[in-house]
Amino acid sequence: MNVVVTDAVDDAGLARLRQAGHDVETVVDAERGELLEAVAGAHAVIVRSETTVDAELLDAAPELVIVGRAGVGVDNVDVEAATDRGVVVANAPESNVRATAEHTVAMAFATARKIPQGHMQLKDGYWAKSDILGSEFNGKTLGVVGLGRIGQEVAKRLGNLEMDLVAYDPYLSEERARQLGVELVADIETCFRQADFVSLHTPKTAETEQIVDEDLLAELEDGYLINCARGGLVDEAALAEAVEDEILYGAAVDVFEEEPVEPDNPLLGVDDVIVTPHIAASTESAKQNVSISIAEQVIAAFEGNVVSNA
Ligand code: MLT
């Protein structure tokens, strides 16, 4: 069978596909036209977050059996269009949970203690000791929006810093929240109002797109927003303004509405918005894990077996 890989995916899983007898072609950073040509004979397409798998791409690949998303979020795949065409969509929901949770914690520390700002100033030759004032975590409240796999790991880790934990997650039971030591709140406004730090861990869907707007940010007064989930969850101009106007102390952002980010993105111009280029899941082991997990599912689909994360 033909497997076309259209984003950078670790070789561990691709080697497994080859061992299973499949042809694997990698077409990374291709122009759209080249991409559509490349998938013409594909039985599987493997993507990360860069490739948009829409109806046009699906139509260009009439032999397609499965789209493998080497990662968690499937917002770059039109799942409905795939399903209409009988194409399975599978992801790798567990493989990069730890990496993403750890990066979220790193971003929380970095924004609370202004580590990138101090680093930049010192590298520029300026000793900023008396300009930089950070915040501690102990005794503060962490608000988690979306208490799924990653949200739970973040709550566990930051909870160890003697933080109180609240969460907004309409899909989680009160009992499970209690087990996790988290107070479940009824709406996202309450979560933002009660928290000093809010961390987003919800997928991007029609319901959650731009869910964090100017009004919600005002509820987090003197707090910090951390987004290592999806860019489209946040009104970026409103966040930039809220930090610039000192309504928020700071924000840490790994994901953006448009990626790669354009130089005129408003978040890039605000000192106390710290940024990374969508690298929360970019550890050696997470990359290997997602690659192997998605390869196994592609092989299962080719062999007519159950695709566990479809
Ligand atoms: C994911 O959805 O798994 C992460 O955003 C990482 C990625 O694949 O880019």
Residues whose N, C-alpha, C, O or C-beta is under 5 A from the ligand:
A	BS01	MLT	R48 S49 A70 G71 V72 G73 A229 A281
